[in-house]
Amino acid sequence: ISGEQSITLFTKTFKDNRGEELYEHQLYLWQWSSEKGILFDLAKPLGYHAPTRTLWQEALPGRPALENPSQLSKPEFLETVAKGLAQLHSSQLVSSKERRVEDCLNEAHDLRQTLEQHLPQFSSPLQTIVEKLEAKAPQFTFPLRPIHSAFRLKQLLLDGERVGVVDFDGFAMGDPC
């Protein structure tokens, strides 16, 4: 048929109903980012199908940023990503999921144990780092803000000068630092 265009879709199926809230969050962020001119692109959410607990969204254009290591070290690229994340933290979106200092400390313990299994020679310094984090933890009080929560470089896509961010499954209220 004349005038048809194709789009690439991504779906994510959840074991619980978290996908429904995540769809609402992604829709808000996508609309908000379009209005505010946020510095990175977000995938357009298309819908949530409750019977199958499946979230549908359009694909973002671009290639994984990790395929272009020279781009990752450019100050302007890093600045765009940092400012884009700061813009996300300034949104008024609220999530029922929270990520607190205790959650980060638990992850630090798990990561330390994993690293010690593979790099036993670093056991002592890793233990010292975790102990210092635990000692400082009571000093960390902060207002909860919207955060990506699981941000990794592998979640960045490059399309020319545009940067896209994907995988908001861990979206929560937490410490943006």
HELIX and SHEET records of a PDB file:
HELIX    1   1 ARG A   18  LYS A   36  1                                  19    
HELIX    2   2 ALA A   50  THR A   52  5                                   3    
HELIX    3   3 ALA A   65  GLU A   67  5                                   3    
HELIX    4   4 PRO A   69  LEU A   72  1                                   4    
HELIX    5   5 PRO A   75  HIS A   89  1                                  15    
HELIX    6   6 VAL A  101  HIS A  118  1                                  18    
HELIX    7   7 PRO A  120  PHE A  122  5                                   3    
HELIX    8   8 SER A  123  LYS A  136  1                                  14    
HELIX    9   9 ALA A  137  GLN A  139  5                                   3    
HELIX   10  10 LEU A  153  GLN A  155  5                                   3    
SHEET    1   A 3 LEU A   9  THR A  13  0                                        
SHEET    2   A 3 THR A  54  GLU A  58 -1                                        
SHEET    3   A 3 PRO A  45  HIS A  49 -1                                        
SHEET    1   B 4 ASP A  41  LEU A  42  0                                        
SHEET    2   B 4 ARG A 162  VAL A 165  1                                        
SHEET    3   B 4 LEU A 156  ASP A 159 -1                                        
SHEET    4   B 4 ARG A  63  PRO A  64 -1                                        
SHEET    1   C 3 GLU A  98  ARG A  99  0                                        
SHEET    2   C 3 ALA A 172  GLY A 174  1                                        
SHEET    3   C 3 ARG A 145  ILE A 147 -1                                        
END                                                                             
